[in-house]
Amino acid sequence: MIVNNLKPPYYAVIFTTIVTNNLEGYNETAERMEALAKLQKGYLGIESARNELGITVSYWQNLEDIVAWKNNVEHTEARNLGREKWYQQYQLRICKVEHEYGFKK
């Protein structure tokens, strides 16, 4: 689903991944992280696509809220598991969105 109710300026956290062959517990943890993120101050929405390359974009009101999410204990534990067993590689980018437009039939 495309998040389309956002009003700039806001922030996008782009998390791009390549996973390993050991994905035991991965889907459950990803679902838990999405549910937990929704409870965080400043959370605005999420979009995700996973194939050979996974891309998840979460949207936030400000940088302070992003840092608070990064420092969430359960999120930190999931991130450590990702490094240990699920991710072959990942890249995280934080961008300020100043303008947006879209189209829908």
Summary of the structure (lengths in Angstrom):
residues: 105
radius of gyration: 14.1
end to end distance: 14.5
largest distance: 43.1
contacts: 256
relative contact order: 0.30
helix: 32%
strand: 34%
